[in-house]
Amino acid sequence: MNTMTVSDFKAHALKTINRVNTEHQMIVLTKWGSPVAELRPFQSKNEHPVPGKLAAALVDEQDIVTPFGDEDWDAAQ
């Protein structure tokens, strides 16, 4: 985690913001050694869900309503 004092940030704000944007790393701003703020790269959030985005994460269990067959029932007991 990168840290920077508030006074250094004030002196080099534009350069620091450009560095955070290009390196995609967060910087913690400190004042008297205590963290006071985080400067992190912007991440846009999709407002609308994307259809099928989680399709690969789902597992198809076939028929979950029909009871066990005889061989499966004996094994499940």
C-alpha positions in Angstrom: 0.0 0.0 0.0 1.4 3.4 -1.0 1.1 6.2 1.4 1.6 10.0 1.0 1.3 12.9 3.4 -1.5 15.4 2.8 1.0 18.2 2.3 2.9 16.2 -0.4 -0.4 15.4 -2.1 -1.3 19.1 -2.0 2.0 20.0 -3.7 1.8 17.2 -6.3 -2.0 16.5 -6.7 -2.2 16.4 -10.5 0.9 14.1 -10.9 -0.4 11.8 -8.1 -3.9 11.6 -9.6 -2.4 10.7 -13.0 -0.2 8.0 -11.3 -3.1 6.5 -9.6 -5.0 6.4 -12.9 -2.2 4.8 -14.9 -0.9 2.3 -12.3 -4.3 1.4 -10.9 -3.1 1.4 -7.3 -4.6 3.0 -4.2 -2.8 5.7 -2.2 -3.5 6.4 1.4 -3.2 10.0 2.4 -1.9 10.6 5.9 -1.8 13.5 8.3 0.5 13.4 11.3 1.1 9.7 10.6 -2.6 8.8 10.7 -4.5 7.8 7.6 -7.2 10.3 6.7 -8.2 9.5 3.1 -7.8 7.0 0.2 -7.2 7.9 -3.4 -8.1 5.0 -5.6 -8.7 4.6 -9.4 -12.2 5.1 -10.6 -14.2 1.9 -11.4 -17.4 2.3 -13.3 -20.3 0.2 -12.2 -22.7 -1.2 -14.7 -26.1 0.2 -13.9 -27.9 -2.4 -16.0 -27.4 -6.1 -15.5 -25.8 -8.0 -18.4 -27.9 -11.0 -19.4 -26.0 -14.3 -19.3 -23.0 -12.9 -17.4 -23.2 -15.6 -14.7 -24.3 -18.4 -17.1 -20.9 -20.2 -16.8 -21.1 -20.1 -13.0 -24.3 -22.0 -12.7 -24.4 -25.8 -12.3 -27.2 -27.8 -14.0 -28.4 -30.5 -11.5 -30.9 -32.0 -14.0 -34.1 -33.0 -12.1 -34.1 -32.1 -8.4 -37.8 -32.7 -7.8 -38.0 -36.5 -8.7 -37.2 -38.7 -5.7 -34.1 -40.9 -5.6 -34.1 -44.1 -7.5 -33.8 -47.3 -5.5 -30.0 -47.6 -5.8 -29.5 -43.9 -4.9 -31.9 -44.1 -2.0 -30.0 -47.0 -0.4 -26.7 -45.1 -0.8 -28.3 -41.9 0.7 -29.5 -43.6 3.9 
